[in-house]
Amino acid sequence: MGAVAAAAALFLPVRRRGRNQGAVERAGTRTVARLRTLHSGHVGDYVAWLVAGAATFGAALTLMVM
């Protein structure tokens, strides 16, 4: 749910700009820039992120069962 809200905040047009709108845009831009530096597009990156995601998902399921 949080990911959907973040995507909507970044990609939907803004009709009213609040006081904090500039700060939110800067934070989103910095976050995307950091993520792009972590992922070069090499096939090994895809495998590493897939394994990390599967391990995180498995850990979450294990914690829920316990």
C-alpha positions as CSV (number, residue, x, y, z in Angstrom):
1,M,0.0,0.0,0.0
2,G,2.8,2.4,0.8
3,A,4.5,1.7,-2.5
4,V,1.3,2.6,-4.4
5,A,1.1,5.9,-2.4
6,A,4.7,6.7,-3.1
7,A,4.3,6.0,-6.9
8,A,1.2,8.1,-7.0
9,A,2.9,11.0,-5.3
10,L,5.8,10.9,-7.7
11,F,4.0,10.2,-11.0
12,L,0.6,11.8,-10.8
13,P,0.3,15.5,-11.7
14,V,0.2,17.9,-8.7
15,R,-2.6,20.4,-8.8
16,R,-1.8,22.2,-5.5
17,R,1.7,22.5,-4.2
18,G,2.2,22.6,-0.5
19,R,5.0,23.9,1.5
20,N,6.7,20.6,1.7
21,Q,6.3,19.6,-2.0
22,G,9.9,20.6,-2.9
23,A,11.3,18.6,-0.1
24,V,9.3,15.6,-1.1
25,E,10.4,15.8,-4.7
26,R,14.1,16.2,-3.6
27,A,13.8,13.2,-1.3
28,G,12.2,11.1,-4.1
29,T,14.9,12.2,-6.6
30,R,17.7,11.3,-4.2
31,T,16.2,7.9,-3.4
32,V,15.8,7.0,-7.1
33,A,19.4,8.2,-7.8
34,R,20.7,6.0,-5.0
35,L,18.8,3.0,-6.3
36,R,20.2,3.6,-9.8
37,T,23.7,3.6,-8.5
38,L,23.1,0.2,-6.9
39,H,21.9,-1.4,-10.1
40,S,24.1,-1.2,-13.2
41,G,21.9,-3.4,-15.5
42,H,24.3,-6.3,-15.5
43,V,22.6,-9.7,-15.4
44,G,24.4,-10.4,-12.1
45,D,22.5,-7.5,-10.5
46,Y,19.2,-9.0,-11.5
47,V,20.2,-12.3,-9.9
48,A,21.5,-10.6,-6.7
49,W,18.3,-8.6,-6.3
50,L,16.2,-11.7,-7.0
51,V,18.0,-13.7,-4.3
52,A,17.9,-10.8,-1.8
53,G,14.1,-10.5,-2.4
54,A,13.5,-14.2,-2.1
55,A,15.6,-14.4,1.1
56,T,13.7,-11.4,2.6
57,F,10.3,-13.0,1.7
58,G,11.4,-16.3,3.1
59,A,12.5,-14.7,6.4
60,A,9.2,-12.8,6.7
61,L,7.3,-16.0,6.2
62,T,9.4,-17.8,8.7
63,L,8.8,-15.1,11.3
64,M,5.1,-15.2,10.7
65,V,4.9,-19.0,11.2
66,M,6.9,-18.9,14.5
